[in-house]
Amino acid sequence: MNHLFLISMPGGSEWILIFLAILLLFGGKKIPELMKGIGKGIREFNSAKADVQQQIEDGIKDDKKDTTKS
């Protein structure tokens, strides 16, 4: 039996239940702080991802320069 159908994105009513659970757990005053922390984490992740991508591209360029000089 295929159990893949059990793993899917939540629909509209599930999102409402998730939001209400978060509201009950953290309260109305803590949610903006929570979202601010999540946003900061996402920005730091994207910055680190861009740095790694730039280092890889620089390494490829340096490697191409070394092979053309030889």
Backbone as a printed PyTorch tensor [residue, N CA C, xyz], in Angstrom:
tensor([[[  0.8490,  -1.1890,   0.0000],
         [  0.0000,   0.0000,   0.0000],
         [  0.8880,   1.2430,   0.0000]],

        [[  0.5400,   2.2010,  -0.7950],
         [  1.3230,   3.4200,  -0.9290],
         [  0.9400,   4.4040,   0.1790]],

        [[  1.9200,   4.7810,   0.9960],
         [  1.6630,   5.6990,   2.1050],
         [  2.0820,   7.1220,   1.7700]],

        [[  2.4490,   7.3640,   0.5330],
         [  2.8740,   8.6900,   0.1300],
         [  1.7310,   9.6930,   0.2150]],

        [[  0.5170,   9.2620,   0.0420],
         [ -0.6210,  10.1730,   0.0840],
         [ -0.8280,  10.7610,   1.4710]],

        [[ -0.2460,  10.1720,   2.5100],
         [ -0.3850,  10.6940,   3.8590],
         [  0.4800,  11.9350,   4.0830]],

        [[  1.5020,  12.1200,   3.2610],
         [  2.3970,  13.2630,   3.4000],
         [  2.0100,  14.2930,   2.3410]],

        [[  1.4160,  15.3910,   2.7750],
         [  1.0210,  16.4380,   1.8340],
         [  1.0030,  17.7770,   2.5620]],

        [[  0.8490,  18.8360,   1.8030],
         [  0.7710,  20.1750,   2.3860],
         [ -0.5930,  20.3500,   3.0510]],

        [[ -0.6040,  21.0690,   4.1720],
         [ -1.8930,  21.3030,   4.8380],
         [ -2.8020,  22.1960,   4.0030]],

        [[ -4.0730,  21.9370,   4.1150],
         [ -5.0600,  22.7420,   3.4090],
         [ -5.4990,  23.9220,   4.2580]],

        [[ -6.5860,  24.5630,   3.8720],
         [ -7.0550,  25.7650,   4.5610],
         [ -7.4200,  25.5540,   6.0090]],

        [[ -8.1940,  24.5220,   6.2880],
         [ -8.6080,  24.3020,   7.6710],
         [ -7.4410,  23.8750,   8.5520]],

        [[ -6.4770,  23.1550,   7.9820],
         [ -5.3100,  22.7580,   8.7630],
         [ -4.4600,  23.9680,   9.1250]],

        [[ -4.3210,  24.9310,   8.1870],
         [ -3.5550,  26.1450,   8.4850],
         [ -4.2090,  26.9300,   9.6130]],

        [[ -5.5240,  26.9760,   9.6320],
         [ -6.2320,  27.6790,  10.7040],
         [ -5.9530,  27.0070,  12.0370]],

        [[ -6.0060,  25.6830,  12.0770],
         [ -5.7190,  24.9640,  13.3130],
         [ -4.2700,  25.1690,  13.7650]],

        [[ -3.3370,  25.1710,  12.8270],
         [ -1.9330,  25.4150,  13.1620],
         [ -1.7670,  26.8160,  13.7340]],

        [[ -2.3840,  27.8020,  13.0940],
         [ -2.2920,  29.1800,  13.5800],
         [ -2.8810,  29.3170,  14.9780]],

        [[ -4.0130,  28.7000,  15.2260],
         [ -4.6310,  28.7670,  16.5540],
         [ -3.7600,  28.0900,  17.6090]],

        [[ -3.1410,  26.9680,  17.2570],
         [ -2.2540,  26.2910,  18.1970],
         [ -1.0560,  27.1760,  18.5380]],

        [[ -0.4880,  27.8420,  17.5400],
         [  0.6410,  28.7570,  17.7810],
         [  0.1930,  29.9240,  18.6510]],

        [[ -0.9790,  30.4380,  18.3680],
         [ -1.5120,  31.5450,  19.1590],
         [ -1.7000,  31.1410,  20.6140]],

        [[ -2.2030,  29.9340,  20.8430],
         [ -2.3860,  29.4580,  22.2130],
         [ -1.0580,  29.1920,  22.9150]],

        [[ -0.0960,  28.6540,  22.1970],
         [  1.1830,  28.3260,  22.8070],
         [  2.0170,  29.5640,  23.1380]],

        [[  2.0740,  30.5140,  22.2310],
         [  2.9670,  31.6470,  22.4060],
         [  2.2650,  32.9210,  22.8650]],

        [[  0.9940,  33.0310,  22.6540],
         [  0.2820,  34.2400,  23.0280],
         [  0.4440,  35.3180,  21.9820]],

        [[ -0.4240,  36.3140,  22.0270],
         [ -0.4220,  37.3690,  21.0220],
         [  0.8050,  38.2560,  21.0630]],

        [[  1.4050,  38.4390,  22.2330],
         [  2.5460,  39.3420,  22.3560],
         [  3.8400,  38.7050,  21.8740]],

        [[  3.9430,  37.4070,  21.9240],
         [  5.1830,  36.7250,  21.5490],
         [  5.2650,  36.4140,  20.0540]],

        [[  4.1680,  36.4150,  19.3480],
         [  4.1730,  36.0480,  17.9270],
         [  5.0210,  37.0120,  17.0850]],

        [[  4.9210,  38.3490,  17.2700],
         [  5.8020,  39.2290,  16.4780],
         [  7.2890,  38.9620,  16.7430]],

        [[  7.6480,  38.6900,  17.9890],
         [  9.0370,  38.3730,  18.3080],
         [  9.4590,  37.0680,  17.6480]],

        [[  8.5750,  36.1010,  17.6400],
         [  8.8480,  34.8120,  16.9990],
         [  9.0530,  34.9930,  15.5030]],

        [[  8.1890,  35.7550,  14.8520],
         [  8.3080,  35.9900,  13.4200],
         [  9.5760,  36.7850,  13.0940]],

        [[  9.9350,  37.7330,  13.9570],
         [ 11.1590,  38.5070,  13.7580],
         [ 12.3770,  37.5870,  13.8170]],

        [[ 12.3750,  36.6660,  14.7700],
         [ 13.4760,  35.7120,  14.8780],
         [ 13.5540,  34.7860,  13.6700]],

        [[ 12.4070,  34.3400,  13.1920],
         [ 12.3820,  33.4770,  12.0060],
         [ 12.8910,  34.2460,  10.7860]],

        [[ 12.4690,  35.4910,  10.6360],
         [ 12.9260,  36.3100,   9.5190],
         [ 14.4300,  36.5430,   9.5650]],

        [[ 14.9550,  36.7950,  10.7640],
         [ 16.3980,  36.9950,  10.9110],
         [ 17.1540,  35.7220,  10.5430]],

        [[ 16.6280,  34.5800,  10.9710],
         [ 17.2640,  33.3110,  10.6350],
         [ 17.2690,  33.0440,   9.1400]],

        [[ 16.1740,  33.3590,   8.4780],
         [ 16.0850,  33.1650,   7.0260],
         [ 17.0630,  34.0850,   6.3060]],

        [[ 17.1680,  35.3500,   6.7620],
         [ 18.1240,  36.2810,   6.1440],
         [ 19.5570,  35.7930,   6.3180]],

        [[ 19.9010,  35.3140,   7.5090],
         [ 21.2520,  34.8070,   7.7470],
         [ 21.5320,  33.5780,   6.8890]],

        [[ 20.5480,  32.6960,   6.7470],
         [ 20.7120,  31.5120,   5.9090],
         [ 20.9490,  31.9110,   4.4570]],

        [[ 20.1550,  32.8480,   3.9450],
         [ 20.3220,  33.2830,   2.5550],
         [ 21.6650,  33.9700,   2.3480]],

        [[ 22.1110,  34.7310,   3.3390],
         [ 23.4140,  35.3820,   3.2420],
         [ 24.5330,  34.3430,   3.2010]],

        [[ 24.4570,  33.3490,   4.0590],
         [ 25.4750,  32.2940,   4.0690],
         [ 25.4440,  31.5050,   2.7680]],

        [[ 24.2560,  31.2530,   2.2440],
         [ 24.1190,  30.5360,   0.9780],
         [ 24.7550,  31.3220,  -0.1580]],

        [[ 24.5440,  32.6340,  -0.1710],
         [ 25.1300,  33.4820,  -1.2090],
         [ 26.6530,  33.5070,  -1.0830]],

        [[ 27.1650,  33.5350,   0.1510],
         [ 28.6170,  33.5220,   0.3560],
         [ 29.2390,  32.2330,  -0.1650]],

        [[ 28.6130,  31.1140,   0.1400],
         [ 29.1320,  29.8220,  -0.3290],
         [ 29.0840,  29.7620,  -1.8570]],

        [[ 27.9960,  30.2310,  -2.4390],
         [ 27.8720,  30.2260,  -3.8980],
         [ 28.9500,  31.1050,  -4.5290]],

        [[ 29.2290,  32.2610,  -3.9250],
         [ 30.2540,  33.1570,  -4.4520],
         [ 31.6340,  32.5200,  -4.3410]],

        [[ 31.9110,  31.8380,  -3.2440],
         [ 33.1940,  31.1600,  -3.0810],
         [ 33.3680,  30.0490,  -4.1110]],

        [[ 32.3160,  29.3250,  -4.3840],
         [ 32.3800,  28.2650,  -5.4010],
         [ 32.6490,  28.8720,  -6.7750]],

        [[ 31.9350,  29.9440,  -7.1170],
         [ 32.1410,  30.5910,  -8.4110],
         [ 33.5560,  31.1560,  -8.5220]],

        [[ 34.0720,  31.7530,  -7.4320],
         [ 35.4420,  32.2660,  -7.4540],
         [ 36.4480,  31.1350,  -7.6330]],

        [[ 36.1950,  30.0010,  -6.9940],
         [ 37.0720,  28.8430,  -7.1450],
         [ 37.0720,  28.3190,  -8.5660]],

        [[ 35.9260,  28.3170,  -9.2020],
         [ 35.8350,  27.8550, -10.5970],
         [ 36.5940,  28.8120, -11.5100]],

        [[ 36.4400,  30.1250, -11.2700],
         [ 37.1520,  31.1120, -12.0900],
         [ 38.6630,  30.9740, -11.9150]],

        [[ 39.1270,  30.7960, -10.6670],
         [ 40.5530,  30.6280, -10.4120],
         [ 41.0830,  29.3680, -11.0740]],

        [[ 40.2910,  28.2990, -11.0420],
         [ 40.7050,  27.0470, -11.6600],
         [ 40.8300,  27.2000, -13.1710]],

        [[ 39.8890,  27.9410, -13.7810],
         [ 39.9510,  28.1700, -15.2300],
         [ 41.1780,  29.0060, -15.5900]],

        [[ 41.5220,  29.9920, -14.7510],
         [ 42.6920,  30.8160, -15.0140],
         [ 43.9680,  29.9840, -14.9260]],

        [[ 44.0220,  29.0710, -13.9490],
         [ 45.2050,  28.2250, -13.7710],
         [ 45.3780,  27.2760, -14.9510]],

        [[ 44.2940,  26.7510, -15.4950],
         [ 44.3950,  25.8020, -16.6030],
         [ 44.7560,  26.5030, -17.9080]],

        [[ 44.3420,  27.7740, -18.0680],
         [ 44.6760,  28.4870, -19.3040],
         [ 46.1270,  28.9650, -19.3020]],

        [[ 46.7220,  29.1770, -18.1370],
         [ 48.1190,  29.6210, -18.0510],
         [ 49.0910,  28.4820, -18.3200]],

        [[ 48.6750,  27.2500, -18.0370],
         [ 49.5760,  26.1060, -18.1770],
         [ 49.8260,  25.7330, -19.6160]]])
